[in-house]
Structure formats: C-alpha cells, structure tokens
Amino acid sequence: MSKRVRVPVTAFILPACLLTLGSGVAYADTAADQPEAADRGAGKDPASDLTKLEEVVVRGRKLLIDTHNVNVGAFGSKDVLDIPLDIVSYSSALLENQIARTLDDVIRNDPGVSDAAVGGAYDNVRIRGFSVDWTNTMRRDGLSLAPYQDVPLENIDRVDVLKGPSGFLYGFNSPGGTINFIPKQPTREPFNQVTAQWRNYDGYYAHLDTSHTLGAADQFGYRLNLAYEKVGNFQHSGDLARRFAGASVNWKLSDRAVLQLNGDWQEKDLAAQPVIGLQADGSLPPMVDPRTLLGQPWFKYRTNVADAEGRLDYTLSDDWYLVTQVAYGSNTRDAAFPDIYAVDARGNILSGDLVLSPQQPYAVYSGQSFLSGKFKTGFIGHELVTGVSAREYEAHESGYATLTTNTVGNLFQPVYFAPIPLPEAPAKNHVVNHQVGPFVSDLITLTQSWQLLLGGRYIHYSNTSTPAAGAPRPYAKNSFVPSAGLIYKPLPDVMTYFNYSRGLEQSQGAPFFAKNVGVALNPLVSTQYEVGVKARVAGEVTLGMAAFEIKKSLEFVDSNNYFVQSGLQRHRGLELTGSGGISRNTNLIAGVAWLDAVQVNTGDTTVDGRRTENVPKWQANLSLDTRIEPVPGLSTNVGVNYVGNRAVGAQNIAFIPSYVRVDAGARYLTQMLGYNFIFRAALKNITNKRYWAGAEYTSVYPGQPRLIYLSVSADF
C-alpha cells in the first residue's frame, strides 16, 4: 500500500496549471487525490466531455509510486502552514502553458525574484535582492547542481523557491533563498505526449514526454523526456541550438522500499552576447535593438551538462521513514564573453574585447540521508528530522585568453569578421571545497494554536583555491547555523509566524575584469529576521504577507578595480501575495514587493549608503486566467509585470528606468480522431517594449523583444 505524502494541495486550480504564491507548496497531488486519467487512443468518442478532458490535463497524472518529497531540506516534508518561511512553487503545467524555457521565464510570476542574467550567457536570478550563489543555491531534489548553466525544464515537475537564508536547510547557500528543481517521475497510467512548436525569429522546438510501467504489479516504471530546440543561425542575439535527454526510473523494491534513479544531459550553444558598459560621463548607453548581435556569429557560449541521482525511500512505520540520496552533476563550458566596456552617445564602442576560456570543467558530488518521524512527550507533539549531508565541489575556471580587442564597432551598425584562430588558453585556477555536517529539526506542538520550530546544522567547510600562478590558499571553518521559528494559528487556515535564521555563502570569486580575477574570498555570513502571515480563504484563495530584514557580508569591485569584502548588504522588505479563484471561470495571481536594499559600513565613501546594484525598490505582477465558457476547452491568460528602477554598479553610477511588460496567451483543449490535443499560443512582450532587463558588473543588457509562440501537443 502506498503511503500518502503529508503535503496537502493548498493552491487553487488554474486551468491547466497548479500554483501557489507567497504561502506554500502547490502541485498535482499524488495517489488517491487525483482522478483517473482519461482513456487515450483510438476508440474514444471525439464528442466526449471537454470539461473532463480539461480536468485531466489540469490536474496531471498519478505518480506510479508515492514517495516522501524533500520539500524544505532539513525540515523534511510538512504542511506549508507548519513552516515559518515563505515558500513558492511553480508546476510543470504552468511552465508548459507559459511556454517557459529557462528559469527567467519562471520567476516572472514572483515579485520577490528578479533577473540577474549576464548578457548572452546563463540565466541567473536575485531572490530578495541577493544574487544567487550558483555553486550552492541551484538544486535538484535538494542536492547540488553544477554551476553556470540554463537548467532544462522538460523533465521538471515543479520549481520551488524558498526565500531567506537557508544555511540550516542546505548548508552553504545564498542569503536570498534557494531554487529547487523537482524532476518528473513515472506515472501509473502509461502515456505518450508529443509537442511541436514554432517561434518567430526562425525558432523550432520538439518535445517527447513518455511514461510506461513494467511488471505484473506495475512495480517498475520509467519516464523519458527528449527535446530539440533551434532558434536562428547565430546571426542575432537570442539564437541558440539545444539538445536534451532525461530519464527517471522508479522501482518498488518492496512494500516499504522505493528506489528512484534520475539522469539527464543537455548540450546548448548560445550566441554570446555582452553586457554593455556606460558612457564616459556615467550615463546609460543608447538603447539597442535586443535582437542585434554584439558578439560574433562564430563566438558561442557553450555548455555540456550531465546529472545523475539515486534516491532510496524506506518506510519504517506509519510515522517514521528514512530517505537517502546521492547525486553527481557536471558542466563543461566554453566561457565566451564579448565585452563592451564603454560606448558613446552614437553607439560607438570605445573599448571592448573578446575573451574566451574553453573547456572549463565543473563537477559536484552531493548526498544526504535523513530520518523523519512523529512522537509525543506527554501532551507535547514532536515532528523530528535528523540526518547528515555532504558535498564536494571541484572547478577549473578563469584562464581567459583575449582573442582580440576588436569589437563590432557600433551598437547600431555592427561589423562582423572571420573567426580568429584560438590562442593557447592560459592555465586555469583550481578550486576544491568540501562540506559535511549533521542537522536536526523539531516541530514542537505546544497547543492547538502554538508551535515552535527549532533546528540547527553543524558545517565543516574547507576550500583550497589554487591560482594559475601561485601557491594554494587553503581555508577551513567549522560553523553552527541555527534556525528558530514561532507559529501561532488563531484559526485552522490562518498562520502567523516569526523566524530567525543564519546562513553561510561561498564567495563568488572576482569577475573577469577585476585585477584579482578568479580569486575566491572567505565565506560570507548572513542573518535574517522575518514575520509573516499565511491564510487560506474559503479553500479558494491563498494569501501571504512577509516582512523581513537580511544582512550579509558585502562583496564588490572597489574604485581601484579590486574585488573585495567590506561592510554589509542590508535588505529590508515587505512582500504581499494572493492567488485564487475570483469567479467561477477566472483565477488571479497577484503580488507586490517593496525592498530597501543598501550597502552599509563598507569603509568606501563611494559605496556606503548606496543601493545594491540591480535591485528594484518596487516589483509587482498580476495575471488573470479565464475559461471562455461559451467555447468549451478555450482559455485565455494575460500577465503584467512591473519592475522599478535599479542602480548600476556598487557606486550607483546610473539608474536603469522602471518598465512594464505585458504578456498574453491562449490554449484550446479538444479531441480529434480519438486523441487529446492542446493548442497553445503565447505572445511575450506584446508591445515590443524596449527596456533594460538588468545591470551587472556596472553594465546593462536589454530585455527580450516581442516573442510569438504557437504549439500543439498530442497525447496517444
């Protein structure tokens, strides 16, 4: 008999997606909570009930094997109203309907997360104003991923965003929060789904998602995802080529033991695109067409990524279970950066270069094992999670060679030239670090209304950074990171909370343009205080409020062009979110965030008191999804995103303006020839708004142009 996961679905059901904002985890529930999937294949009446068809597509398919899900690291799997943290989840159905390809597409739904990409390279984000630590913060099923990649979403069931320092939950991590990708698993009922898609700017995409079972009792199942994507011919910004394969296997070893194996591979080429430096007087560069290639057609940012994970869930009793996980991730990248350091008002490039470090390898091994269970001491209830985790990370990075100081010449009339023979790349810096430590948490139920959550993790951290020319620089530190939260529930569906947490973050290392390029500094320390409210209203609407202050050691490039640690980033913020059905056919997702992010006690008068780079004071999102009742199977959606102005550079040399972006889409569910079909259309940046998407390294980069997507998915 399968055991139910104690994570109830608290979200409203959006046509063809499940989503909760600001107050908890939401995804297609497992086991008996789902309806049986509709029959597929020949013999189905084409005129059958479209409402039932939409329900099937919306709610998803049953998992073949129901296992405990690691939702919040060392807290284990708990109801979101038992966790004094802000947790947000985005389901695979939402990603499909919004035609999300990368993390940047996902976080547009969240006012507490913003874009922090670096030109035409990998996606990156800021959570509560803090740029994420790629080497620790991006995780899959709670374990580490290799850095500097665009995580493929074809085999991802949902994306969890946990906000605030999470040193207790995961060890070294970003103070803003954690991104956790949960992989898809085999389903009870076999299916095959094929998606074909067209995009403007000569874009094509194909995706196969298939799941099957084996064995007399269906105790073994597998799920396979394959994808291919091609946009343009590398003559424009945004052009790419991508190949992906991912597989998941579930094996029910016994009534108590379940083994999961997951693996994927992606090879991706992107047209390398620069961030654009400022004018000599510190003003912004002239706005450029976001499709203009400012690198060279032959100059590509390449990644070759592989991941593998094994997980064993063992049920000891109705109240106790054991989870053990191990994972490996690798990324070998050609780090290609076409740099533009300064321009003039006419778009002439005053200084720049092409730098390349080919074949930078990154590898990470990680694992954890934890025991979770419930018991009582007198009238006091306990939900205990205790375990140990370990991680080893190795990288050969930097080693950049300058191919040429020639650039495309002008932002508006670029000049391209023939490929340059690659010089021998300089030796790379070598970084190896280890983390290991036990953790324990206890959710203590004092009364029906009061709960106390206590946790702690001991971390042994060691790092050896060996510059290409120089002696190894070892560093070791033992740390204890506590977490504590107080929960008060005046009503069963209303939770108020306070929490305190500490975090540790690995230094990102000096950027390529700093005089001490590649040098990794000591780990950074962060603390957070947060108060919040979570509520479910009439079972239809989810509301959330969180007020917080986070302080973190500050890293920046100083006025002498050295990457240094000095002072603090102090971020104080308020987030308000709501989601749910506002009528029989319409659902709303809305959120607004205010963030006061400043740099203090730096000792540098050009930085002290200035705003943190690329962090808006105000950010908001609003989306409506409406079922068009007179046309069965038809739904429309519209989304509006507002991002406030942001500072450029630690010294706030300039500010990029605020912007509003509008997206829209539609989908139509029907049956033809006995098969289920979903037709989708999406229009991103309807008005073709020209805007600066973000600022990094005292430079800026443009946002996406208008993008048009048309797709069809067929089940058979």
N, C-alpha and C positions, 0 to 999 in steps of 0.2 A: 504494500500500500504506500502510495506517495504521501509525503509529509507536506503540509501547507506552509508556505513562507509567511511569516508574520510581518508583512508589509502591505497593508490594505491599499487598494487603489483609492486615492483621495481626490483625483482630478475629475473634472468634467470631461465628457466625451465630445471632442471636436470632430465633426465629420472628417473621417479618415485620419485622425491623429489623437493622441493622448498627451496631455501636457499639464504640468502644474508649475506655477511661477511663485517664487518667493516663500514657499511654505512647505515644500515636501517633495517626495519622490512619487512619480506617476508613470505607469507603464502598463502595457497589456498584462493583466493578471494571469497567473498560471493555474493549471489544474482545473478544478471543477467550476471556477468562476466564469469560464468562457463558454460561449455557445458552441455547439458542434459546427464545424466549417461546412459550408455548402458543398454538395457534390460537384465535382469538376469533370469535364469531358463530355463526350457525345452522349445524347440521351436526355440532357437537361432541357426542360421547356424554355425556349427563349423568352416567353412572356411571363416567367415566374416573378415572384415578388421582388422588386428592386429595393425595397426597404430592407428585406432580409439580406440582399446582396451587399448593401452598404454596411449593414451591421457586421457582416463577416469581414469586410475589408477594414472597417474602423477598428474593431476590437482585436484583430490579429488571430493567429493560430495557436493552439495549445502547444506548450513545450512537451517534447517526448518524455523527459524526466524532470521532475520538480526538485530543485536543489536549493540550499540556502544561498542567499545572494549577499556578497560583500558590498553593502551599500555605502557605509561610512567607516571604512577602515577598522580601527581598533574598537569602535563602538559596536561592530557586528551589524546584524540585521534587526532593525527596530522600526516601530511605527514612527512616522515623522513628527508626531505630536509628543514623542518621548525624547527628541533630540534638540537640545538648545543651540542649534546652529541653523543658518539659512542654507537650505539645500534645494536645488532646482534640477529638473530632469527634462530632457527632450527625447521623444520617442522616434523610432525609425520611421513610423508612419508620417510624423511631422516632417522629418528630413526629406522623405520622398515627395510629399506634397509641395514643399517649398523648394524642391529640386536643389538641395544642399549638397555641395561637393566637398567643401572644406569646413574647418571649424569656424572660420569667419562668417560663413553663411548661417551657422547655427546660433552664434552669440548675438545676432541682430535681434533676437527675441528677448534679450535680457538687458535691462537698464543698468545693471551693476557690472557689466563686462564690456570692454571696448577693444577696438582694433589696435594692434601693435605690430603689424607686419613690417618687414624690411624690404621695401621695393618689390622686385620680382622674385624673391626667394620664398622661404617657407612662411606659412601663417603663424602668427603669434598674437596673444591677447594680453590685456591687462584686466585683472579682477580687483575691484575696489581700488583701482588706480595703480596697482603694483604689477609690473611686467612679470609674467610667469617665468619661473626657473625651469627651462625646458628639460634640463637633465634630471629633474626630480618631480616636477609638477604634473606633466602629462603622463597619465597612467592608463593601463588597460586591465580591467577587473582588479584594480587595486595595486597592480605591480608596474614597475617602471618600463618606459618605452625609450628607445634610442632617440636622441635629440635631432632637431633641425629638419623635420620632415612635415609634409602635409599628411595627416592621418587619414587613410581612405575610410569612407563611411559605408561602403557597400555591405560589409559584414558586421555593422554596428547596430545593435538593437536599441540602445539609447545612449545619450551623453549626459552624464551627471556633472553638475557644477556645485561644488561645496565651497562656501565662502568663509574667509577668515583664516588665521594661522592654523595649520594642521600638523604641527610637529608631533603632537601626541598621536594623531591618527596614522601618519605615514612616515615619520622621521623627518629628514631634511626636506623642506618644501617651500613654496612661495608663501609669503605672508598674506597675499590677497586671497588665496584659495587653491583648489585642486580641480583639474579636469580629469574625469574618469570615463573611459570608453568601455561600455559593456558589450561583448561580442554576441552575435546571434547564435542560437542553438538549434539543433534539430527539433522538428515538430512531430506531434503524434500522427497527424494525417499527412501522407506524402503529397507534395505539390511541386510544380514547376512553374516559374514565372519568368517571362522574357520581356525586357523593356528596350525599346528603341527610341532614340531621341535626336532631334535636330536643334541646333542653336545658331543664331546669327553669327557673323564673322567666321563662317565656314567651320562650324562645330558639329561633331557627330559623336554619339555615345551609344554603347550597347551594354546590357547587363543581364546576366542569368543568375537567378536565385532558385536553388532546388534543394529539397529535403526528402529523405527516404529512410525507411526503417528496415531492419533485418531481424531474423529470429522468430520463432513460433510465438513468443510473447512480446514481440517488438522491444526486446531489451537492448537492442543496439540500433543506433541511428546516426546518420551523417547529414551535414548541410554544406553545400558548396556554393560559393559566390565567385563569378568571373565577370570582369569588366574591361572594356577598352574605351578610351576617350582620345579624341584628336580635335584640336582647335587650331585652325590656320596652318601656316607654313613657316612660322618663326620670323615673319617679316613685321610682326606687330606685337605690342605689349599684350600679355594675356594668352599668347599662343602656347600650346603645350601638347605633349603626347604622353599617354599613361597606359600602363598595363597592370592589371591586378588579378590576383587569385587568392582566395581564402577558404578555409575549410574548418568545420567543427565536428567533433565526434563525441557522442555520449554513449556510455556503456554501463548498464546497470549490472554491476558485478554480483549483487545480492540484494535482498530487501533493505539492507542497511547501507550499502556502499555504492557510490556512483563515481565513475571516472569521466572527466571531461578532458579532451585534447583539442587545442585550438592552434591554428597556424595561418599565416598569410605572408604574401610577398607583393611588393609594388616597385615598379620601375617608373620613374617620372622625369621628364625633361620639361623645363620651363624656360621661356625666353627671359634671359637675365635682364632685369630692369633696375635702374638705380633709384636711390633716394636722391633728391635734388637739393643742393646747398643753396644758401641765401645769397642775396645781392651784397655788394661790398658795404653798403650802408646799413645792413642788417634787415632790410625789408624782404618780404617773401619773393620768390621767383614769379615771373609771369605764369599764369595758369596754362597748362599744356593739355593737349588732347590726350586722354588716358589711353588711347589706342596707339599712340606714337611710340615706336621702339627707340629707346635712348641707349640701348646697348648695340650689339652687332648680331645679325641673323645667325651667325655661327657660334655665338657665345651663349652657352646654356648652363643653367643651374640644374645639376643632375643629382638624383638620389636613387639609391638601390637599397630597399628596406626589407628586412625579414624578421618575423616574430614567431615564437613558439611558446605555448603554455600548456602545462598539465595541472589538473586540479582534482583532488580526491575529497569527496564529502562523505563522512561516515556518521550515521545517526546512532548514538549510544543509547538513547531512550527518548521518550516523548519530550523531555525537557532539555536534553543535552546532545550536542553534536560537535564534531571535530572537522575542521577544514584545513587542508594542506595544499599549498600552491607553489609552483616553481615556474620561472619564465626566463626566456632569453630574447633579447632584441638587438638588432644591428642596423646600422645605416652607413653606407659608404657613399660619400657625396663629393661631387666636383663643386667646390665652393667658388662660384664665379660672381664677381661683383664689378659691374661697370660704374665707377664712381664719378659723380659730378659734385665738386666741392664748392664752386661759386659760379654765378651767372650774372649777366647784366639785364637791364630792363627790356632789351630787344631779344632776349633769349640766347644771346651768345654765351657759350660755355667758356669761362675764364680759366678754369683749372679742373682737371679730372684725369682718370686713367682707367685701365682695365687690369684688375688683379685676379689671380686665379691660384687656388691651391687644390690640385686634383687629388682624387683618391684619399680623402680624409676619412679614416675608419673610426666608428664609434661602436662600442659593444657594452651591453649591460646585462648582468645576471642578477636575478632577484627572487626572493621566496619568502613565504610566511606560513606559519602554522598556528592556529588558534583554537581554543576550546571555548564554547559558549553554552550557558545553561542558566536555569532559574532555580531558586531555592528560597527558603524563609528562615529567619532567625526571630522566633516569637511572632509578633504581628508585623514585622518589617520584611518586605519583599526585596529580593535581590535578583538582578539580571547581570550575570558576570561574564566578561570576555577577557581571556588571558592567553597570551601567546608570545611568539618571538618572530622577528623578521630580520632579513639580511639582504645586502645589496652590494654588488661590486661593479664599478664603472671604469672603463678604460677608453681613452681617446688619444688620437694623434691629430693635432689640429694646428691652426695657423700655418706657417710655412708658405706665405703668399709670395708669388712672383708677379712683378709688374710687367705685363706684356707690352704695354705701350702707354705713353701719356697722351696719345691722340684720343679724341672723343668723336662723337658725331657732329661736333662743331656748333650746332644751333638746335634749340628745342623745337623750333618750328620747321626747319629745313635740314633734317639730319642727313649726314653723308655716311654711307656705309663703305667698308673696304674689305678686301680679301682676307681670309684667315691668316693669322700670324703664326709662324712656327712656334711651338711651345718651348720655352726655355726649361732647363732643368730646375725643378721646383726646389726651393730651399728646404732644409731639414725642418721637420715639424716638432712642435712642443709635444711632450708626452705627459699625460695626466692619468693617474690611477688613484681611485679612492674607494674606501670600504666603509660600510655602515652595518652595524649589528646591534640588536638590543631587544630586551623583553618589554612587554607592555601589559597593562591591566586596566580594565574599567569596570565600574559597578553602577548600575542604575538602581538607586535605592528608593523604594516606595514607602514613604512615611505614613501618608494617609491617602484617601481617595483623591485629594486635591494637590498634595505636595510630594514632589520627587526631588532627589538630589543625585546628580551625576558627577562622579569623581573618576579621574583617570590619570595615568602617568606612563611615560615611556623613558627608559634609560637608553642613551645612544652612545655607542663608542664609534667615533668618526676619525678616520685617518685619510690623509691626502698627500700624495707626493707629486709635485709639479716639477718637471724637468725641462727647462728651456732648451731650445735647439742648440744654443751656445751657452753653456753654463752648468753649474752643479745642481743636483736635485735639491728641492726645497721641501722637506717633509713637514707635515703638520698633523698633530693628533690632539683630540679633545674628547673628554668624557662629559656628557651633559645629561641632565634630567629635565624633561619638559612636562610640566603638569597641565591639567585641564580640569575645570570645575564649572558646574552649571546648576542653577536652582530653577525648578519648574513649578509653576502654580497654575492649576487648571480650575478656574471658577465654574466652568461648565465642561461637559464631556468633549465638546468640539471647539473649545477655546483654550489656548495655551499661552501663558506669558512666561518669559524666561530671562535669566541673566547668566552670562558666562564670562569666564576669564580663561585665556589660553596663551601659551607661548609657542614660538616657532624658531626654527633654525633654517637658514638658507645657504646653499653653496654659492660662492662668488661666481658671477657670470664670466669673469675674465675681461681683460682690457680689449676694447674693439680694435679693428684692424688699422684705424687711423691714429690711435694713441701711440705715444713714444714708447710706452711699455706694453706694446701689443701682445696679447695672449697671456699675460701674467694674471694668474688667479690669486685673489687676495683671501684673507681669512673669512670663515663663515660669518654670516650676518644673523643678528638676533632680532626677533620681533615679539611684540606683545599686543594683545587685543582685549578690549572690554566691549561687550555687546549686550543690549537689551532688546527684546522683541516680543511680538505678538503674532500668533498663528491662529486662524479660525476657519472653520468650515461652516458655511451658512446654508441652511436648508438642504444640505447634501449636494448643492449645485454650484456654489461659488466658494472659491478659496481665496482668502485674504491674508496678506502678510505685511508686517512692518518690522524693520530692524534699524536700530541706531547704534553706531559703533565708533570706536577710536582705535586705530592701529598705529604703532610706532615701530619703525625698522631702521637699522643702521643704513646709512646712505652711501651709495657708490655713484661717482660721476667723473667726467673728464674735466679737470680744472683748467684755469686760464693759461697754464703752462703746457697744456695738452698731455697731461699725465692722468691716467685712470687711478683714482684714489678712493679711500673710505674716510668719511668725515661727517660727523653730525647725524641727523635723523631725518627720515621722511615721516611726517605726522599726517595721517589721513583721518579726518572725521567726516562721517557721512550718515545719511538717512535714506532708506530705500522703502518705497511703498509699492506693493504689487497686488493685482487682483486678476482672477480668471474665473470664467464660468458661463453658464447659460443665462443670457439676459432675456431670452424669449424661447419659444418652442423650437425655432429654427435658427437662432443666431447665438453665437458664442463670442465672448470678448476676452482678449488678453491685453492687459494694460500694466504699465509700470513707470515709475519716475524715481530717479536717484539724484540726490544732491551730495556733492563730495567736495570738501575743503582739503586739498592736498598741498602741503607746503613743506619746504626744506628748512630745518632749524638747526642752530648750534653747529654750523659747518666750519666756522673759522674763516670762511671765504666771503668777504663782503659782497662779491658779485653774485653769490648763490643764496646767502642766508635770507630767509623770509620769502623767497621766490616760490612760485607754484611748481609742482612736479611736472616735468615735461610730458606732453601728450595726454593729460588728464583733464577731461571736461568737468566743470563745476556742475552742470546740469545735463542729464541724459534721460530720454523718455521713449517709450514705444507704445503703440496702440495698434491692435489688429482685430478685425472682425471676420468671422467665417459664417456664411449664411447659406443655408439649404434653400434652394428655389423650389418651393413646394409644388407649383403648377407643372414643373418639369421633373418628374421622378428621376433621381440619380444625379441631378445637376447641383453643384455647389460653387459659390464664388468666395473669394477672400481678398482683403485689402489690408496692407500694413503701412504704418507711418512711423519713421524713426527720426528722432531729433537728437543731435549731438552738439553740445555747446562748444564755445571756442576753447582752444588749447594752446599752451605755451610751447615754444620751440626752444630747446636747449635748457640745461640746468640754470643758465643765466637769464632765461626768459627774453631772449634777444628779440623775438617776434611772437605774434599770436596768429594761428590759423583760424579763420572765421567759423562760426557755427553753420550747420546745414540741416536741411530737412530732406529726407529721401522717402519716396513713395513707391511701394511695390504692389502688385496685384496678380491674381491668378484665378483659375477656374479648373474644375475637374468634372468629368461626366462618367458615371458608372453604368454599364449596360451589359447585356448578354447578346452574343451573336453566334449563330451556328453551334449553340450549346456550350460556349466558352465565356468566361468572365473577362471583360475588358475595362480598363481605366484609361481615359483620355485626359491628359493634363496640359495646361498652358500656364506659363508664368512670364510676367513682364517685370523685370527688376530695374529700378530707377526709371520709372515711367517718363519723367520729364527730361531725361538725359542731363540731369543736374551735374554741373562741373563743380567739384569740391575737393578739398584736400582731405584725404582719408585719415592721415595721421602724421605725426612728427617723431622721428627717432634720429639720434646722433646729430642734433642741430640741423636737420634736413627734413624735407617733406616729401610726400608722394601722393599722387592723385587717386581719387576713388574710381569705382567701376563706371563704365559708360552704360547706356541702356542695353540690357541683355534680354533676348527673347528666346524662350524655350517652348518646344512642342514635343510631346512624348505620348507613347501608347504602351501600355503594359497588358500582357495577356497571360491568363492562367490556363494551364492544361495538365 
